Amino acid sequence: MILSQSHNPDVLTCLANLSNDEVFTPPSFVNRMLDELPPSLWSNPNATFLDPFTKTGVFLREIAKRLNVGLKDSIPDDQERLDHILSKQIFGIALTELTALLARRSLYCSKLADGQYSICSAFDDDTGNVVYENRTHTWKKGKCTYCSASQKEYERSSELENYAYLLVHHDKPEEIFDVKFDVIIGNPPYQLSDGGHGASASPIYHKFVEQAKKLNPSYLSMVIPARWYSGGKGLDGFRADMLGDRRIRKIVDYPKLYDAFPGVKIRGGICYFLWEKNYDGRCQVQTMWDGEPLGEPVERFLNEYDVLVRRNEAVSILNKVRAYRERGKPEKTFETQVSSSKPFGFRTNFHGKSAPDKLKNPIKLHGSQRISWLEREEISQNSDWIDDWKVLMSAVQGTSAAVETKFLSNPIISGPGEICTETYVVAGRFDNRAEAEHCASYLRTRFARFFVSLRKAAQHASRDVYAFVPLVPLDREWTDQDLYRRYKLEKAEIDFIEAMVKPMGGS
């Protein structure tokens, strides 16, 4: 029987993920999330549960197993208890027709809820409480008004799956089951192609969170990418709402690549959260590393800053640096002197002439993986910067390692008569080479790159990732030891920085 504790092997631990967008959740991970819910739920015959984006049915199955144990005293008869749990307490919305069949097979032991081999005798239709509806997108100017999917990518015939997920594409999601849910839990799809260049995609998981909140459950728990902490397309409003929502009781964070879902590459890691309707207070933040808790959880208000500071150990360091006063005034932060993207108006794929020989007023162009040349008259954007000394920083800096340790590229000193494409941002403009060198040496320090790490959600290193970096006077060369003394950091704080950030020349 599917609810038995002795099944071996568990097929749901063996399924390969079809993509990084819809990730199958291992049973062990599901049970960690379920452990966060109040134990009293498992002995409550009236508690109701919804997975509104079920794929394998693993959340539904593990909930059923817990209820089957917890309700033995109140409903002693095995069949009566199963019928009650499966028909009255557990509900799912499948993402596709295939996952509907898979989820029913996991939950009812049959792809047909009323089939010969179903363990539930309470259904008179083959759907049971696991529904699927092939909705359609609503197009406006090439985008779906509900999920922002690209019409070019997802407008298909009715025979094909178009990924118009029911929960998100419903104006009144409460009408799908007409049930008041105590718990909504699951692992939503993460993104959809937005029709941009290459593999460009926009997040969609936040729309599931927002729709689920409209159902007003007592508890809401979802596993989602962690990029919302500080980045992500179109996530500014969602981030502000999440950081200001004092009903989020706990966030469990997995910063290390592949740690939560082995073999699944989700840059920036993932997290799951527990939202509780009647809670109002600080959020417990717990970091996981190699599958184990890294220190004790720390209770804090999430909206102390405009992004979520990921590591608990970093909060005291950030607060200490932000409190620093120079002549009674707070320090500025480094992003005030960093350019926006495309500082001189040239895209990454733009290249000039291979040599300056035939140009009247040649300007050196730092581009993607090569140097080229163009006429000064071709530069119309920020042309007054051309003859400054500049520090260039790569606008995309990432790693294929399990955890990033550098966070910034090596600075490039760019002299007068030189510019760049949007491959770089200009991290400072100066009157002389010495100041540019001082800026570059500062950005090489572990200290500066540590503060970048607090805002860098993925590969992109645009202006906003420098917003926690203090703008120290650049009339001298800085070392890490100088900076540690300046801000009176303690040994434990220094050790944490140096464990997080490797030397620029290190491996």
N, C-alpha and C positions, 0 to 999 in steps of 0.2 A: 504493500500500500504506500502511496506517495507520502503520507504523513508519518510514516514510520521513521524512527531515529536511526535505524540500522541499515539503510540503503547504502550500497557500495558497489561500484563507484557512482558518484553523483555526476550525471551527464552535464549538468549546468556548470560544472567547473571546467569542462573540456571544450566548450564552444569557442570557436575563433571569432573575433570581432570582424564585422563586415567593413567597418571604417572607423575613423577617429571621431565621427560625428554622432553615431549611435553606438554607445559602448555597452556591451553586456557586463552586468555587475556580478562578480563572484559571490557565491553564497556566504563566504566568510565575511566579506565586506558588508553585505546586507545585514548580517546579524550584529555587526558593530553598530550600525545605525539603529537597528531595532532595540539594542541594549540601552540607548539613550532615552527611550520612551518610558513613562511610568509603568512599573510592573503590574499595577492594578488593572491595566487595560486587558491583560491576558486572561483574567478571570471574570471579565465583564461581558455577559451575553448580549448586551445592547450596544457595545462599542462597534463602530463601523470604520472600515478602512478602504482607501482608494489609492491605487497606483494608476495615475492618469496617462502614463506613457509606458505601458508594460511591453517588454520585448520577449524575454524568456519566461516570464511569470515567476521569477525567483522571489521577488518581494512578496507576492501573493502567497506563494507556497510556504515561505518561512513564517509568515504571519499565521497561516492556517495551522502549521505545526505547533506553534506556541499556544494558540487558542485551544487546540485539541487537548493539550495537557492541562491548561488552566481551567477549562470548563468541565473536567471530569466529574467533579463533585456536584455541580449544579445540573448537569445533563449526563447522567451515568451511562445511558445506552449509546453505544458507539455510533450506530447508524443515525440515530436521531441527532446526536451531537454534530456529526459531519454535515448532515443536511442543514442544520441550523447555521453552522459557521459559513458554509459555502453559499447558501442562498440568502442569508440575512445580514452577514457581516462583512464579506469580502467582495470588492468590486475592482474591475480593471478596464482601462481604455487602451486598446492595442494601437500601436503605431502603424502597422500594415496588416494586410490580410494574413500574411505568413506568420507574423508574430502573434496574431490572435489565435491561430491554431496551435502554435507552440506554447503560449501561455495557458490555454485550456488543457493541453496535454500535461503540463507541469502541475496544474492545480487540480484538475478533475481526473487525471490519468486517462483522458480521452480527448481527442480533438473535438468531439461532439459532447456538449454538456449533458445531453439526455441520451447518450449512446449506451450501447450494451455494456461497455467496460467502464463507464463513468462511476466514480465512487460516491456521487451525489444522486439521490433518487428524488430530489425535490423539484427538478426542472422539467418543463414540458416543451422546451425548445432547445436547439443545438448550440445557441449562443451562451446561455447561462448569464452570468454577471460579468463576462469579459466581452465587451462590445468593440466593434470596428465599423467605422463609416468612412468611405472614400469621399471626403469633402473636396471642394474645388477652391482654388485661389480666386481672389477678387482683384483683378488687375487695374492699376491706374498708373499711367505714365511708366509702364514697363516693370512695376513692382507690385507685389501683393500688399494690399492695405492692411492685412492682418499680421503677416510675418516678414514682409520685405523681401521675399524670395524673388528672384529674377524671372520675369516672364519668358525670356529667351531660354532659360535653363529648364523651367518647370511646367511650361504649357504643353501638355501631352494629351493623347487620346484617353478616353475613359477606361480603356483596358489596362493602362499602365499606372503604376504608383506615382502620384505626383507630390507626395509629402506635404499635403495640406492637413496637418494634424488637427484632430477633432477639438481638443481642449482649446487650442489657440484660435481656431477658426469658428468659434461659436460665440454669439453675442450674449447668450444666457447659459453659461456652462452649468449652472445649477439645475437646468432642465434635462441634462443628459441622463441622469438616474432619478432625479427627484428624491434624493436622499441627503440628509444632513450628516456630513462625515466628521467623525472625531479625529481621524488621522489621514493625512494625505502624504504619501511618501513614494520616492522613486528616483530614477535617473533619467532626466529628459534628454532629447536630442540637443546637441551643442551648437550647431551652426548649419547654415544653408548657403549655397553659392549665391553671391549677389550680382553676378554677371560682370564683375570687374576683371582686371588683367590677371591672367594666369589662373591660379587657384584661389583667387580672392573670395572671401566668404564673410558673412555677417553673423554674429551670434544670435541664437534664438532662445537659448535656455532661460534668459531673463523673462521672456514673455510667458513661459510656463509658470514661473514663480509668481508673476503678477496675476495671472488667471487663477492660480490655486488660492491665492489670498482672497480673491473675490468670493470663493466658496466658503470662507470664514470657518475653517476647521478649528478644532481645539489645538491640534499640533500639525506642523508642517515640517517635513524634512526632505531635503533634496541634495544629491551630489552633483556638483556643477564645476566647470573650470574656474580656477582661482584668478583669472585675469581681471575679473571685475574689481578686484581690490584697488587697482590703480590704472587700468587701461581698458582696451576693447572698443571696437566700433560701436557707436551709439549707446554706450553704457553709462554715460555721465549721470543721467537722471536716475537710472537703476542704482548706481553706486551710492548716490546721495540718499536715496530712499532706504537702502539697506543699512548704511552707516548710521542713519538717524532712527532706525526702527529698534526701540528698546525691548521689543518682544522677542528678539533673537537671543535665546538663552545660551547657545553654545555654537562655536565654529571649530571643527576639527580639520586641520590644514595639512596637506601633503605637498610640500614644496619640491620634493625630489622627483625627477622624471622617472616614470615607470613604477614608482613605489606603490601607488594604490592599484593600478591596473597594469600588471606586467605585460610588456610588449606593445602597449598603446602609448603613442607619443603625443602628449598633450602639453605643449609648451606653457610654462608657468605653473604646472601642477594642477591639482584639483583640491576641492574641499567639500565637506558636507556640513550643513547647518541644521539646528533645531530651533524652530520658531514656535512660540507658545502664546496663544491668544491672550491669556490672562496674566502674562508675566510682564513686568516693567522694571528694568534694572540693567546692571552691567552684564556684559557677555563674557562667558568663559572662552578663552582662546587656547586651544591645545595644538601644539605642533607634533607631527608624526615624522619619524625618520627610520627608514628600513623596517617599516611596519610596527614600530614601537613608539610609545610616547616619549618625547624629548623634553624632559623636565615636567614639572607640574603645570596644570592649566593656570592661567592668570585671568582674573576678572578685570575688565576695563570697558569704558565707554568707547564705542567704535568710531564715533565722530569727533574725536579730539583733533584730528587732522582731516584734510580733504580726501585722503586716500587711507586705506587700511594698512597700518604698519604691521607687517606680517609676523615678524618674530617678536615675542615678548621681551627678549633680552635687549632688543634695539630701542625700546620705548624710553628707557631711562637715559640712554646716550643722546637720543634725539632731543628729549626735553632739556637736557643739560646744555647742549649746543644752542638750541633756540633761545635759551634764557640768557645767553652771553650778551653783554653790553659793552660797546666801545664808546667811551666818553659819554656814557649814560644813554646811548641810543642802540637799538637792536641792529644787528648786522643785516645787510641785504643778503639775498640768496643768489646763487650763481646764474639762475635762469634769466635774470634781468639783463645779462650781457650775451646770451646765446641767441642766435638767429632762429627764425622760423625755418620750416623746410623750404627747399628750393631757393636758397638765399640770393642767387643771382639770376633766377628765372629759368634755369636749364634743368631739364629732366635727367634722370639717371642714364638713359640710353642715348643722350646727346654726346656727340664727339665732334671736335673741330678738325683742323688740318693736322696732318702727322708731323709737320715741321714748320718753323716760323719763317723760313727763308723768303717767301714771296709776299709776306704780309707787311703792310706799312707800319702799323702800330700793334705788334704782336703781344697778346696776353696769354699767359700760360694757364691752361685749364686742367685742374685735377678732377678726373672723372673715374668712372668705374673701371678699375684695374688697368688704367692707362692714362698717360699724359698726352694732351693735344693742345692746339693753338687756335686762336681766333682773333679777329680784329677788335680793337678797343671799342669801335663804334657799334659793334654788335651787342654790346652789353648795356641794357637800358634799366635794369633793376639793380639798385644799390651800387650804381657806378661810382659813387663817391667813396666806396670802400676799397676800390681796386689798389690804391697806393698805400694802404695801411699794412702794417704787419698783422698777421692773422694766425689764429690757431684753429685748425680743422679737426673735427672729430667725426668718425663714421656715424651715419644716421641709423645704421643697422649693425648691431653687434650681438652675436649670439654664439651658441655652442651646441654641439651634438652630445655633450657629456650629460650625465644624469643630473648634475647640478652646476649652474654657472658660478664661476669664481673670479672672473676678470671684470665684467660688467661694462667696460669701455674699451675702445680700441686705443692703440698707441697714438698720441697726438701728432699732428703734422704741422710743422712751422711753415707758413706760407708768407712769402715776402711781398713787397710792392710789385705790382704788375702780374699778380697771380689771383685766380678766382677758383670756384669749384662748381660742380653740378650738385644736384640734391642727394648724391651719394654721401655728402657731408653736410654738417651744420657748422657754422662759424661760431666757435666757442669764446671768442673775444677778439677785439681789434685794438691795436696798440701803436704808439708812435715810434717804438724802437724794438729791435730784436730782443734785447734783454728782458723786457716785460713779457714779451711773447714766450720766451723760454721759461720765465718764472710761472706763467700760467700753465704751460705744458707740464712742468715738473709737479705742480700742484695736482693736476688731473691724473698724474701717474701714481699718486699716493694711495695707499690702501684706504686712508681716512676719507678722501673725497669720493672714491669709488664705492665705499660702504654706503654713503648717503644716496648715491645713485641707485644702489641695489634696493633701497627701500621703496622706490617708485617704479622700478623697471619691471614690467609685468612679463615681457617676452623679449623678442629680438630688437625691437625698435628703441632707439636711444635719441628721441627727439627732445626738444627744449624742456618739456615738462619734467623729464627725469632728473634734471639738475635743481629742482625747486627746493630740495632739502640741503643742498650743498652750500655751506656758508661761503660768502664772497670775502675771502681774506684779502688784506692788502697784497698786491702783486708787485711790490717794489723790492722783493727779496725772494730767494729760493726757499721753499718749504720742504721739510721732511716729516715723516709720520711722527717722529719723536717730538718735533717742535709743536705739532698740532695737538698731540696728546697732552702736552704740558699747557698749551694755551687754553684748552677747555677743561683742564683738571680731571681728566678721565682716570678712573681707578683701574687697577690691574685686571680685574675680571672683565671690565668693559673693553680694555685693550685686547685681551685674549680673545674675546668674542669677535671683535673686528677682524683680527688676524686669522681666526679660524674660518671666517666667512669669505674673506677676500685674499686672494693670492697676490704676491708681488707681480708687477707688470711683466717682468722678465721671466717669471717662474712658469712651471708646467701646469 
